[in-house]
Amino acid sequence: MKKVILYISLFCVFGAPFCFANAASAGDAPDAWVKGLWIQANGLPEDASIEDYSDGDDEKPWFVYSWGEGGDGPAVTLAVGRFSASVDAEKKLQNLDKSVLREFIGSEDFWESSDAKKMTFTKAPEIISASFSYPCQVVRYAESDMGLSHMVLFIETDPFLFMAEVTWETTNRTFKKSDAEKILANLALVEQEGVEAAATDVHAFSLKDERVYKGEEIIEAEVHDVPPEIEGTARFWSVVGAEEASPAAENETGVWFFSEDGAFLTFLPLESAGECQDIIFSPDGSYFLLMSGSGVRADMTYILYELETMEQKIEIPGTRESASWIDVGRFAMTRIDDVRETENGTFSMAALRLSAVMYDTVAEELVVLKEATTMKNYWYGGLSDDGGSFVIQEDSVKSEKDWGDEEKITTREIKVEIPAAG
């Protein structure tokens, strides 16, 4: 497949300022000279061989593997590597901004062709993202003039950006999109000697008999069941901390999610285990709200994550246990807008300026249901009995200074129409 070999040579010239990397096996692997966080390709066909690679002098490692027989050369190639990317580039990747792809794939001729318009850029499917605890995206495109199809995976770690690309002849009907996904799903992040460990060996963690294990060692951490009415692959979660007696390392502190059979599913790194007070899943299990804050304070921070990608969507300060999902894509809660100045200076919940709000994950929009004023607070209280409206508690005073005196606060219940979804 001469055109694939030509593509590889173009990739090496163009890709050198960026980087790719791979290894077929540990120990005697040809990329053993690469130090620090690295990516290895497992399960490649027995006839996979190295087509090209970095010599290690430019600190921009990459490897290109090929296997099988195509029209006039190898049937498939896998190019993988590592480089340092700007914060702006990583943000654009996570936001699926196609403009950033010009830095990594395709020539100017490609971007001016009709092929560029057919490109797809999405979050990595679960078969791939489940292998990593970092944000992952996948690009699919074809080059009609060269007769090649491509699937590219981006993995944003700290401090590196990894990129892996599978290339095959478009006319190769025996190789499908699902085959490319399996290759990318078999990639594994590892630590190689020479640089302080920065990666988390996520597959060392598992759940057995309602206990969290790292390898064969038990981690003292409470295991929580995902409510049976919640759909999705996550059935258990646990907050792991790197205490002195714990086998968990500092970079393994966070929330671990497990499937029904106890296998590791995904991981949310945290600075400390105390950051997570509770988790509230969406009905379909695709999103969750992490309730962060002190175990005794009434004010909390609700952080919305997408489970598959662990992408943080929004962070909202609110009151404890005030948030709930109203359907698969929306949740409502009591938001803390500010702190009021009370005449007696004593803190109480009345001293907080509170609004009832709703967030829509489809529209990615925060909707204010009832906004606090100088003389009114609004608490979200759930859905009405018929499910057709929101129940909201309104607290009001006649004078702003009266917020410090609970006897002067008047309370009533009101209902607010549920906005249309999306």
C-alpha positions as CSV (number, residue, x, y, z in Angstrom):
1,M,0.0,0.0,0.0
2,K,2.4,2.6,-1.3
3,K,0.0,5.5,-0.6
4,V,-0.2,4.5,3.1
5,I,3.6,4.4,3.3
6,L,3.6,7.9,1.6
7,Y,1.1,9.0,4.2
8,I,3.4,7.7,7.0
9,S,6.3,9.7,5.7
10,L,4.2,12.8,5.4
11,F,2.9,12.1,8.9
12,C,6.4,11.9,10.3
13,V,7.5,15.2,8.8
14,F,4.3,17.0,9.7
15,G,3.7,15.2,13.0
16,A,7.2,15.7,14.4
17,P,6.3,19.1,15.9
18,F,3.4,17.3,17.5
19,C,4.2,13.6,18.3
20,F,3.0,10.1,18.4
21,A,4.0,7.0,20.4
22,N,3.4,3.3,20.8
23,A,4.8,0.0,22.1
24,A,3.9,-3.6,21.4
25,S,5.0,-5.0,24.7
26,A,6.8,-4.0,27.9
27,G,10.5,-4.8,28.7
28,D,12.0,-5.4,25.3
29,A,9.6,-2.9,23.6
30,P,11.4,-0.8,20.9
31,D,10.1,2.3,22.7
32,A,11.7,1.4,26.1
33,W,13.9,4.5,25.9
34,V,10.8,6.7,26.2
35,K,10.6,7.9,29.9
36,G,7.6,9.0,31.9
37,L,3.9,8.7,31.0
38,W,3.6,6.7,27.8
39,I,1.1,4.9,25.7
40,Q,1.4,1.3,24.6
41,A,-0.6,-0.6,22.0
42,N,-1.8,-4.0,23.2
43,G,-3.2,-6.8,21.1
44,L,-1.8,-5.9,17.7
45,P,-1.7,-8.7,15.1
46,E,1.4,-10.9,15.2
47,D,2.6,-9.5,11.9
48,A,2.6,-5.9,13.1
49,S,5.9,-4.3,12.5
50,I,7.5,-0.8,12.9
51,E,7.4,1.4,9.8
52,D,8.9,4.5,11.3
53,Y,9.7,5.9,14.8
54,S,11.3,8.7,16.7
55,D,15.0,8.4,17.6
56,G,14.4,9.9,21.0
57,D,16.6,12.9,20.5
58,D,13.9,15.5,20.0
59,E,11.9,14.5,23.1
60,K,8.9,14.2,20.8
61,P,8.4,10.4,20.6
62,W,6.2,8.7,18.0
63,F,6.0,5.2,16.5
64,V,4.2,3.9,13.4
65,Y,3.1,0.3,13.2
66,S,1.7,-1.6,10.2
67,W,0.3,-5.0,9.5
68,G,-1.6,-7.1,6.9
69,E,-1.4,-6.9,3.1
70,G,-3.3,-4.1,1.3
71,G,-3.5,-3.2,-2.4
72,D,0.2,-2.4,-2.6
73,G,1.5,-2.5,0.9
74,P,0.3,-2.9,4.5
75,A,-3.4,-3.1,5.1
76,V,-3.5,-1.0,8.3
77,T,-1.2,1.4,10.1
78,L,-1.3,2.7,13.7
79,A,0.6,5.9,14.5
80,V,0.8,6.9,18.2
81,G,2.7,9.5,20.1
82,R,3.0,12.2,22.8
83,F,3.6,15.9,22.8
84,S,3.0,19.0,25.0
85,A,-0.1,21.0,23.9
86,S,-1.2,24.4,24.9
87,V,-4.1,24.9,27.4
88,D,-6.0,26.6,24.6
89,A,-5.6,23.6,22.3
90,E,-6.7,21.2,24.9
91,K,-9.7,23.3,25.7
92,K,-10.7,23.4,22.0
93,L,-10.3,19.7,21.8
94,Q,-12.6,19.1,24.8
95,N,-15.1,21.6,23.3
96,L,-15.0,19.7,20.0
97,D,-13.8,22.8,18.1
98,K,-12.8,21.6,14.7
99,S,-10.6,24.6,14.1
100,V,-7.9,23.1,16.4
101,L,-7.7,20.0,14.2
102,R,-5.7,22.0,11.6
103,E,-2.8,21.8,14.0
104,F,-2.8,18.0,14.0
105,I,-4.3,16.4,10.9
106,G,-4.5,17.1,7.2
107,S,-2.7,19.4,4.8
108,E,-4.0,22.7,3.6
109,D,-5.2,21.0,0.4
110,F,-7.2,18.7,2.6
111,W,-8.9,21.5,4.5
112,E,-9.8,23.2,1.3
113,S,-11.4,20.0,-0.1
114,S,-14.9,18.6,0.2
115,D,-13.4,15.8,2.5
116,A,-12.9,18.3,5.3
117,K,-16.7,19.0,5.3
118,K,-17.4,15.3,5.9
119,M,-15.2,15.0,8.9
120,T,-16.8,14.0,12.2
121,F,-15.4,15.1,15.6
122,T,-17.0,13.6,18.7
123,K,-16.4,12.5,22.2
124,A,-14.8,9.1,22.2
125,P,-17.3,6.2,22.4
126,E,-17.4,4.3,25.6
127,I,-15.5,1.3,24.2
128,I,-12.5,3.6,24.0
129,S,-13.0,6.1,26.8
130,A,-13.6,3.4,29.4
131,S,-9.9,2.6,29.1
132,F,-8.8,6.0,30.3
133,S,-9.5,8.4,33.1
134,Y,-8.8,11.5,30.9
135,P,-10.9,13.4,28.4
136,C,-10.9,11.6,25.0
137,Q,-12.1,12.7,21.6
138,V,-12.3,10.9,18.2
139,V,-12.0,12.3,14.7
140,R,-13.0,10.4,11.6
141,Y,-12.1,11.6,8.1
142,A,-11.1,10.3,4.7
143,E,-8.8,11.5,2.0
144,S,-10.5,10.7,-1.3
145,D,-7.4,11.6,-3.4
146,M,-5.3,9.0,-1.5
147,G,-8.1,6.5,-1.0
148,L,-7.5,6.5,2.8
149,S,-9.7,6.5,5.8
150,H,-8.6,7.6,9.3
151,M,-9.7,7.4,12.9
152,V,-7.8,9.7,15.3
153,L,-7.9,9.5,19.1
154,F,-6.8,12.4,21.4
155,I,-6.2,11.8,25.1
156,E,-5.5,14.9,27.3
157,T,-3.4,14.0,30.3
158,D,-1.3,16.2,32.5
159,P,1.2,17.3,31.2
160,F,1.0,15.5,27.8
161,L,-1.4,15.2,24.9
162,F,-1.5,11.8,23.3
163,M,-2.6,11.2,19.7
164,A,-3.2,7.8,18.1
165,E,-4.3,7.4,14.5
166,V,-5.5,4.3,12.6
167,T,-5.2,4.5,8.8
168,W,-6.5,2.0,6.2
169,E,-7.5,1.9,2.6
170,T,-11.1,3.0,2.1
171,T,-11.7,0.1,-0.3
172,N,-10.6,-2.4,2.3
173,R,-14.0,-3.9,3.1
174,T,-12.6,-6.4,5.6
175,F,-11.5,-3.5,8.0
176,K,-14.4,-1.6,9.6
177,K,-14.9,1.4,11.9
178,S,-15.5,-1.1,14.8
179,D,-12.0,-2.7,14.1
180,A,-10.4,0.7,14.4
181,E,-12.2,1.4,17.6
182,K,-11.0,-1.9,19.1
183,I,-7.4,-1.0,18.2
184,L,-7.7,2.4,20.0
185,A,-9.5,0.7,23.0
186,N,-6.5,-1.5,23.5
187,L,-4.2,1.4,24.0
188,A,-2.9,1.6,27.6
189,L,-1.2,4.5,29.5
190,V,1.8,3.3,31.5
191,E,4.7,4.7,33.5
192,Q,8.2,4.0,32.2
193,E,11.3,4.5,34.4
194,G,13.1,7.8,34.4
195,V,10.4,10.3,35.3
196,E,8.3,10.7,38.4
197,A,5.1,8.8,38.1
198,A,2.2,10.8,36.8
199,A,-0.2,8.2,35.5
200,T,-2.8,6.2,37.4
201,D,-3.0,2.5,36.8
202,V,-6.7,2.4,36.7
203,H,-7.0,-1.3,35.9
204,A,-5.3,-2.2,39.2
205,F,-8.6,-1.1,40.9
206,S,-11.6,-3.4,41.3
207,L,-14.5,-4.2,43.5
208,K,-14.9,-7.6,45.2
209,D,-17.4,-8.5,47.9
210,E,-18.3,-4.8,48.3
211,R,-14.7,-3.9,49.0
212,V,-12.3,-1.8,46.9
213,Y,-9.1,-3.4,46.0
214,K,-5.8,-2.1,44.5
215,G,-4.3,-5.2,43.1
216,E,-4.6,-7.7,46.0
217,E,-4.7,-5.0,48.7
218,I,-7.9,-3.8,50.3
219,I,-8.5,0.0,50.4
220,E,-10.6,1.2,53.3
221,A,-13.2,3.1,51.5
222,E,-17.0,3.1,51.7
223,V,-18.7,1.6,48.6
224,H,-22.0,3.2,47.5
225,D,-24.6,1.5,45.3
226,V,-26.0,3.4,42.4
227,P,-29.8,3.3,42.9
228,P,-31.5,0.5,41.0
229,E,-33.8,2.9,39.2
230,I,-30.8,4.6,37.6
231,E,-29.8,3.2,34.3
232,G,-26.3,3.0,32.8
233,T,-23.1,1.0,33.3
234,A,-22.0,2.5,36.6
235,R,-23.5,0.4,39.5
236,F,-21.1,1.3,42.3
237,W,-18.9,4.2,43.3
238,S,-16.4,4.9,46.1
239,V,-14.3,7.8,47.2
240,V,-10.6,6.8,47.7
241,G,-8.1,8.9,49.6
242,A,-4.3,8.5,49.8
243,E,-4.2,8.3,53.6
244,E,-1.0,7.3,55.3
245,A,-2.0,3.6,55.7
246,S,-3.8,3.4,52.4
247,P,-2.2,1.6,49.4
248,A,-3.7,4.3,47.1
249,A,-1.3,6.9,45.8
250,E,-1.8,10.6,45.8
251,N,-2.7,10.6,42.1
252,E,-5.3,7.9,42.8
253,T,-7.3,10.0,45.2
254,G,-10.8,10.6,43.8
255,V,-14.1,8.9,42.9
256,W,-13.9,5.4,41.4
257,F,-16.8,4.0,39.4
258,F,-17.4,0.3,38.9
259,S,-19.6,-1.8,36.7
260,E,-22.1,-4.5,37.9
261,D,-19.3,-7.2,37.9
262,G,-16.9,-5.0,40.0
263,A,-14.7,-4.1,37.1
264,F,-13.2,-0.6,36.9
265,L,-15.3,1.8,34.8
266,T,-14.0,5.3,35.1
267,F,-12.2,7.6,37.6
268,L,-12.6,11.2,38.7
269,P,-9.4,12.6,40.3
270,L,-9.8,14.9,43.3
271,E,-7.4,16.8,45.5
272,S,-8.8,15.1,48.5
273,A,-11.4,12.5,49.4
274,G,-13.3,15.1,51.4
275,E,-14.2,17.0,48.3
276,C,-17.0,14.5,47.6
277,Q,-19.9,14.5,50.0
278,D,-22.4,12.8,47.7
279,I,-23.2,11.9,44.1
280,I,-26.6,12.3,42.4
281,F,-26.9,10.5,39.1
282,S,-29.2,11.5,36.2
283,P,-32.0,8.9,35.5
284,D,-30.1,7.4,32.5
285,G,-26.7,7.4,34.4
286,S,-25.0,9.6,31.7
287,Y,-24.4,12.5,34.1
288,F,-23.8,13.0,37.8
289,L,-23.8,15.9,40.2
290,L,-20.9,15.8,42.7
291,M,-21.8,17.5,45.9
292,S,-18.6,19.1,47.3
293,G,-18.1,20.9,50.6
294,S,-17.8,20.4,54.3
295,G,-19.7,17.6,56.1
296,V,-21.3,20.0,58.5
297,R,-22.0,23.2,56.5
298,A,-25.3,23.9,54.8
299,D,-23.7,25.5,51.8
300,M,-22.3,23.2,49.1
301,T,-21.0,23.3,45.6
302,Y,-22.7,21.1,42.9
303,I,-20.4,20.1,40.0
304,L,-21.9,18.5,37.0
305,Y,-19.9,15.8,35.1
306,E,-20.6,13.7,32.1
307,L,-19.8,10.1,33.2
308,E,-18.3,8.8,29.9
309,T,-15.8,11.6,29.4
310,M,-15.5,13.0,33.0
311,E,-15.9,16.4,31.4
312,Q,-17.0,19.1,33.9
313,K,-20.0,21.0,32.6
314,I,-20.9,23.5,35.2
315,E,-20.3,24.4,38.9
316,I,-23.1,25.9,41.0
317,P,-23.0,27.0,44.7
318,G,-26.1,25.8,46.4
319,T,-27.7,24.5,49.6
320,R,-27.3,21.0,51.0
321,E,-29.6,18.4,49.5
322,S,-31.5,20.9,47.4
323,A,-30.7,19.5,43.9
324,S,-32.7,16.8,42.1
325,W,-33.0,15.6,38.5
326,I,-36.4,16.2,36.9
327,D,-35.7,14.1,33.8
328,V,-32.7,12.6,32.0
329,G,-31.3,15.9,30.9
330,R,-32.3,18.5,33.5
331,F,-31.9,19.1,37.2
332,A,-33.2,21.9,39.5
333,M,-31.8,23.2,42.8
334,T,-31.5,26.1,45.2
335,R,-28.6,28.4,44.2
336,I,-26.7,30.6,46.6
337,D,-26.3,34.0,44.9
338,D,-24.6,36.0,47.7
339,V,-24.6,36.6,51.4
340,R,-26.9,39.2,52.8
341,E,-25.8,41.7,55.5
342,T,-28.0,41.3,58.5
343,E,-28.4,43.8,61.3
344,N,-27.5,41.4,64.1
345,G,-24.5,40.0,62.1
346,T,-25.6,36.4,63.0
347,F,-25.3,33.8,60.3
348,S,-28.4,31.8,59.3
349,M,-29.7,30.4,56.1
350,A,-31.8,33.5,55.8
351,A,-28.6,35.5,55.5
352,L,-28.0,33.8,52.1
353,R,-29.5,35.3,48.9
354,L,-31.2,32.2,47.3
355,S,-32.7,31.6,43.9
356,A,-34.4,28.6,42.3
357,V,-32.6,27.5,39.1
358,M,-32.7,24.7,36.6
359,Y,-29.9,23.4,34.3
360,D,-30.5,21.8,30.9
361,T,-27.7,19.5,29.8
362,V,-28.9,19.4,26.1
363,A,-29.0,23.2,25.7
364,E,-26.1,23.6,28.2
365,E,-28.1,26.5,29.7
366,L,-28.8,27.6,33.3
367,V,-32.4,28.8,33.6
368,V,-33.4,31.0,36.6
369,L,-36.9,29.9,37.8
370,K,-37.3,32.5,40.5
371,E,-34.5,35.0,41.2
372,A,-33.8,36.4,44.7
373,T,-34.4,40.0,45.4
374,T,-33.4,42.3,48.3
375,M,-36.6,41.3,50.0
376,K,-37.3,37.7,48.8
377,N,-35.6,34.3,48.7
378,Y,-36.6,31.3,46.7
379,W,-36.0,27.6,47.6
380,Y,-36.4,24.8,45.2
381,G,-38.8,22.2,46.7
382,G,-39.2,19.5,44.0
383,L,-42.1,18.7,41.6
384,S,-45.8,19.1,42.2
385,D,-47.8,15.9,42.9
386,D,-48.9,15.8,39.2
387,G,-45.4,16.4,38.0
388,G,-46.5,19.4,35.9
389,S,-44.8,22.2,37.8
390,F,-42.0,23.1,40.2
391,V,-42.8,23.7,43.9
392,I,-40.9,26.7,45.2
393,Q,-40.8,28.1,48.7
394,E,-40.8,31.9,48.8
395,D,-39.4,33.7,51.9
396,S,-40.0,37.4,52.1
397,V,-39.5,40.3,54.5
398,K,-40.9,43.9,54.6
399,S,-37.5,45.4,55.2
400,E,-34.1,44.2,54.1
401,K,-32.8,44.5,57.7
402,D,-35.5,41.9,58.8
403,W,-33.5,39.0,57.4
404,G,-31.7,38.7,60.7
405,D,-35.0,38.1,62.6
406,E,-36.7,34.8,61.7
407,E,-40.0,35.9,63.2
408,K,-40.2,38.6,60.6
409,I,-39.8,36.3,57.6
410,T,-43.0,35.3,55.8
411,T,-43.1,32.0,54.0
412,R,-45.5,30.8,51.2
413,E,-45.5,28.0,48.6
414,I,-45.7,28.9,44.9
415,K,-45.7,26.9,41.7
416,V,-43.6,27.6,38.6
417,E,-44.3,26.1,35.2
418,I,-41.5,23.7,33.9
419,P,-39.8,25.2,30.9
420,A,-39.6,23.2,27.7
421,A,-36.6,20.9,27.4
422,G,-33.7,21.5,25.1
